[in-house]
Amino acid sequence: MRVALSVLAGVFAVDPTSVISPYACTKVECPTLKCPAPLKPTRQGKGCCPTCWAPDHIVPLDRHTSIDSPYTLPTHEAAPASCAGAKCFQLMCPTGQKPGPPAPGACCGQCVVA
């Protein structure tokens, strides 16, 4: 199987582990990107086209770790350990709903039927 995928990757010039299918990007026309410095066109993840990107040590990402707002809450008690340090906003549920536990894998609670 690996040989077949390698052959397909050579024919389509697509790394078969970087897209959903080796055929996924064959008819996709990517735009020409003009990225502001220090960003550069970079293919990441399973997408077909590049995006403007730079690593965190070049362009620090604001992860809102210092947000101090009366509208934020700690993560829900049922949130997975991977949510450590995340912040949630207070829920404002519509009539007929109430705050509930997070969806599987989510950090923050969600509105559920009352």
N, C-alpha and C positions, 0 to 999 in steps of 0.2 A: 504493500500500500504506500509506504514512504517513497519508493522509487516512482510509482505512478504520480504521486503528488509533486515530486521533484521535477518530473518531465513536464507536467502541467504548468508548474511555476516557471520553467524555462520558456515554454511556449507563450505564456501570457505575461511574463515578467512580473508576476505577483507572488509574494511569499504566501504559500497556502496556509500558514499559521496566523497570518495577520489579517485575514478577511474571513467572512462567514463561509464563503465558498471560493474556490479558485476562479470561478466564472463571474463572481459578483461584480467585479470592476471592469469587465471587458467592454462594456458599452457606456461607461460613465465618462463624461468629458469634464475634467476638472478645470476650473477657471485659473487664469494666471494671477498669482497673488503678489501684491506689493505690500510687504510687511514693514511697518515702522521699526527702525533700529531700537533695540537690539534683537527684536523678534526676527525669526527666519521661517520660511516655509518648511514644515516638517510633517511627515506622515507618522501618526501615532495610533495605537490601538487597532481596531478592526475597520477603520474607515478607508475609503478608496482615495480620497483627495487629501492633500496636505492642508494644514491650518497654520496660522501664524503662532509661533510658540518659542519660548525660551525657558531654560531650566530655572528653578527657584533661586539658585545662587546668582543668577544674572538679573532676573526680575523678581524680587521678593513678592510673594503672593500674600495679600491681606486676607488672612483666614478669620478675621473678626474675633481673635482670641481675647482682645481687650475690651470687647463691647460691654458697656456698663449702661444698662437701660432698665427702667422699671417694667418693661414689656417682655423681658426675657426670663426664662426659667431654666433650671437644670434639666438634663435629659430625664425622660420618664423612668421610673424604677424598673420597668420591664425591658428597658432598652439593652441591646447587647453591649458587651465590654468594649467593642470597637468604637462606641460613641463617646468614650471618655474625653472630656474637654469640650464637647459640642454644647451649643446653647439652643434652646427652643424658644419660640415666641408663645405668649399666652394665647390660648385658643379662644376665639370668639365664635362660638357655635350658633347656627341659626335656630330659630324656634323649632322645637321637636327633636333637637339633638343635644348631646352633652359631651364633655371631654371624655375620651376613652383611651385605652392603651394604644401604643403605636402599632402600625402594620408590621408584619414579620420583617425583621432586619432593619427597621427604621429606628431613629433615635428619639423622636418626639411623638407625643400623643396625637390623636386625630379625633375629629368629631364623629360620634356614633349615634344611632337612633336611641332616643331616651326611653 
